[in-house]
Structure formats: structure tokens, C-alpha cells
Amino acid sequence: MIIRQALTAVIGLCWCTLLSAAPLRLYTEDYRPLSFIDNGVLSGMAVEVAETLLRDTQQAAVIELVPWTRAYQQALREANVGIFPTVRTPRREARFHWVGPIAAGHTSFYSRKTDGLQVRNLEDVARLGTLAVPKQWYSHELLSEMGLNTLYAVPTPEHMMRMFKHRRVALLLANSLTLDALLATQDMRREQLQLHYTLMDHKTYIAFSLGTDPALVRRWQQALDNLRRNGELARIHRRWFPQAGEAELSEIIDLPPGGCAAAC
């Protein structure tokens, strides 16, 4: 029995050592202005935060831009994977370790002003027919749970925007942080839209797979909390979202009592 317990302890120690030694992989998606490639260079507000945290934690990792469904599945199945920007929801809570928040916004329904639509609730949304939302996005997961039977999963935000542009769908469900960039892909502007109602307020995080070393996750959260204290997170946010109000900014820069945004 003593030999078996000792062997188990050695195996556990070796596994933990291998886990901590495994390289960290970070994935993001094309989701302007949070993450995108510009002239071959990865950029965006969330990318800048992640790169700053890599520097401050002295962590070696390469950030790759890949389709969201691939990144999400990798993080669910494999150790030492981080994906961002990721909206934190009750359904996702136990699936990942969380570092953040790094951004805050609102997800709302929009239509074209010229259509004169009235949309007050989910029943009105269903009445207007197909609603295109990227597969495995937080909004797709939420609406599926709410039982919306007109939900149509598309591969990417670009598919969603093309359907809206060409009037294959009447409504657009979009994040306030990325709305302008999404519209720009179809030569549209926010002034052309009618805001109806907000489905949810949300905060965006870096999500790490459950197999990631908890000590690494704590280091990243502590480094992010330091960015809050020294004002760097606010400076990054203002560079990318100069129109953001102080109330919205306070959602990500204010530390709770005790000084840590997550378990330290």
C-alpha cells in the first residue's frame, strides 16, 4: 500500500511537471477592433492586452488568429490553451479558467431605420424570421437556451453581416464594441440602424482551458490587476475605444474590495 501511494504521488508529480512545462497556445479570432490582422500583423485591443500580459508574466507563447469554432474546441479539449476575447456566461463558467475582465459591452438587436420595425422582445424577434448568429458565440448559446427556433448558425461574423446587408435577415444582433467594425465590412454605418433592445450586458475575458496550470492563470490575473492599478489597461482601452464612457470603462478598471479581480 505504501509503495502504491508513493508511486501514485510520483506519477502525479511527473504529470504536474509535464503540464507546467507544456507550451502555452493562445488563439483569437478575426473580430475587429478587438483582434484582427492588419498588413500581416496581428493587432487589436484584446491582442494588445494579451501581448502586454505575456511580457509582464515573462510567458512564452504565440498568438494565432483562427476561426472561433476551432479555437473554442481546442480550449475545451486540450491543456495549456487560452482563447480571447471570450464573453463570460453562466453556461461557460465551469468550462474554463478566467482572466479578466478586459472589456465590457452590450449585445443588442438592430434593424435598418428605413424598415420601421418594432422589436421589444424575443417573440418579436422570432416573428421576423431567421436570425443569423455565428456558431458557438455566446449570443448563439444564450438564444439556443432561450428556445429561439428561428436561430441560424453561420460560420463567421462576415457571413452574418452579408446576410444582413443583402436583406436575407431583418435583424442584426451585435456587440456594441464591434458593431462599427462589423458594419464597415459591408460599407454600412451605425447611423443607418435602429437600436431595439439589449439582450445582455457582458464582460470579455481571456479563457484558459481547464487543463492549464492554475498557477499560470493566477499569474495572469495578478498581472492584469497590476495593469488596472498602474492605469495601463485604461490607456489601452481609450486608444481603441475613445468614445467609451467612464461608466463602461469602470466595468473593467475598477478592482473589487481586496484588490484582486479573481482569486489570488
KENUVO-715728 format. One line per field, with one value per residue (C-alpha): residue in one letter; x negated, y negated, z negated. Coordinates in steps of 0.25 Angstrom, whole numbers, plus 2048, in hexadecimal, padded with zeros to 3 digits. Layout:
residuo [A,...]
X [X,...]
Y [Y,...]
Z [Z,...]
end
This chain:
residuo [M,I,I,R,Q,A,L,T,A,V,I,G,L,C,W,C,T,L,L,S,A,A,P,L,R,L,Y,T,E,D,Y,R,P,L,S,F,I,D,N,G,V,L,S,G,M,A,V,E,V,A,E,T,L,L,R,D,T,Q,Q,A,A,V,I,E,L,V,P,W,T,R,A,Y,Q,Q,A,L,R,E,A,N,V,G,I,F,P,T,V,R,T,P,R,R,E,A,R,F,H,W,V,G,P,I,A,A,G,H,T,S,F,Y,S,R,K,T,D,G,L,Q,V,R,N,L,E,D,V,A,R,L,G,T,L,A,V,P,K,Q,W,Y,S,H,E,L,L,S,E,M,G,L,N,T,L,Y,A,V,P,T,P,E,H,M,M,R,M,F,K,H,R,R,V,A,L,L,L,A,N,S,L,T,L,D,A,L,L,A,T,Q,D,M,R,R,E,Q,L,Q,L,H,Y,T,L,M,D,H,K,T,Y,I,A,F,S,L,G,T,D,P,A,L,V,R,R,W,Q,Q,A,L,D,N,L,R,R,N,G,E,L,A,R,I,H,R,R,W,F,P,Q,A,G,E,A,E,L,S,E,I,I,D,L,P,P,G,G,C,A,A,A,C]
X [800,7F5,7EE,7FA,7FD,7EF,7F0,7FD,7F6,7EA,7F3,7FC,7EF,7EA,7F7,7F7,7E9,7ED,7F9,7F2,7E7,7F0,7F0,7FC,804,80D,818,820,82A,82C,835,831,82D,82A,822,81E,813,80E,804,7FF,7FE,807,80E,81A,81D,81E,811,80A,80F,80B,7FD,7FB,7FE,7F5,7EA,7ED,7EE,7E2,7EA,7E6,7F2,7F6,804,80B,817,820,82F,837,83C,82F,829,835,834,825,827,832,829,81A,812,80A,813,818,823,827,82F,839,846,848,856,85D,85C,84D,84A,845,83F,833,82A,82C,823,829,831,82A,836,845,850,85F,865,871,87B,87B,882,882,888,88F,896,89F,89F,8A3,89B,89E,89C,897,8A5,8A4,896,89C,8A7,89D,898,889,87F,871,866,858,857,853,853,858,865,867,866,86F,87A,87A,87C,888,88E,88E,892,88E,87F,876,867,85D,84E,849,84D,84B,856,85F,85C,85E,86C,870,86A,872,87F,87F,881,889,881,873,86E,861,857,856,847,846,853,84C,841,84B,853,847,845,852,850,85B,85B,861,86A,871,876,881,87E,889,886,87A,879,86E,863,856,847,83C,831,825,82A,820,822,825,818,810,807,80F,802,801,80F,80D,800,808,813,809,802,810,813,806,80A,816,80F,804,80E,809,816,81D,813,814,824,824,81B,824,832,830,83F,841,848,842,84D,849,83A,83D,842,834,82B,831,82B,835,832,826,81F,820,82A,829,824,815]
Y [800,7F6,7FA,7F7,7EA,7E6,7EA,7E2,7D6,7D7,7D9,7CC,7C4,7C8,7C5,7B7,7B4,7B8,7AF,7A3,7A6,7A7,79B,791,78F,782,781,775,773,768,75F,750,748,752,75B,75B,75C,74F,74F,75D,758,75D,751,74D,748,756,75A,74F,753,761,75D,754,75F,769,75E,75C,76B,76E,779,77F,780,77D,777,77D,778,784,786,785,793,799,790,794,7A3,7A3,79C,7A6,7B2,7AE,7A9,79C,795,787,780,772,769,772,76E,774,77A,784,78F,78D,78B,799,79C,792,78B,77C,770,762,75B,754,74D,74B,748,74B,754,74F,751,747,745,73B,72E,72E,73B,735,741,742,74C,74D,75B,769,76C,760,766,773,76D,766,773,779,772,775,777,77D,78B,78D,77E,77A,774,781,789,780,77F,78E,790,786,78E,785,78E,784,785,788,78B,785,788,779,76B,768,772,76B,75D,761,767,75A,752,759,75A,769,766,75A,758,758,75C,755,752,743,744,74A,744,739,742,74D,742,73D,74B,748,739,736,72D,72C,721,72A,733,732,738,740,747,74C,75C,75B,753,75B,75B,761,769,772,780,78B,79A,7A2,7AA,79D,79B,794,78C,787,782,77B,774,76F,76A,763,75D,757,752,74A,744,73F,739,732,72D,735,73C,72F,729,735,735,726,727,732,72C,71D,71C,725,71E,71E,728,732,731,732,740,745,73C,73C,746,74C,74B,753,74F,75B,75D,76C,776,772]
Z [800,7FC,809,811,80B,80D,81C,81D,817,821,82D,828,827,834,83B,834,839,847,846,841,84C,858,861,860,86C,86E,878,87D,888,892,88A,88C,885,87A,883,891,89B,8A2,8AD,8A8,899,88E,887,87F,871,86B,873,86C,85F,861,866,85A,851,858,856,847,844,84C,852,860,86A,878,87A,886,88D,891,893,886,886,888,87C,873,876,873,866,862,865,863,858,858,861,860,869,869,86A,863,85D,84F,84D,843,84E,850,841,83E,84B,84A,840,842,842,843,846,851,858,855,85F,862,86C,873,87F,88A,897,8A3,89F,8AD,8A9,89E,895,887,87F,870,86C,871,876,880,884,887,88F,898,89D,89E,895,899,88E,88E,889,87B,878,86A,871,878,86C,864,86F,870,861,862,86D,879,884,88F,88C,897,894,89E,89F,89D,89A,8A8,8AC,8A2,8A8,8B6,8B3,8AC,8B8,8C2,8BA,8B8,8A9,8A4,897,892,885,882,877,874,874,882,889,891,896,89A,8A1,8A9,8AF,8B7,8B9,8AF,8A3,895,899,8A3,897,88D,87F,87A,86D,865,864,85A,853,853,850,858,853,856,854,851,853,846,848,847,83B,831,82C,83A,83A,82D,832,83E,835,82C,838,83D,830,830,83D,837,82B,834,83E,84A,84C,84D,856,860,85F,862,86E,874,86F,86E,86E,862,856,848,843,84D,84A,83B,83E,841,83A,82C,823,818,809,806,813,81C,827,825,81B,818]
end
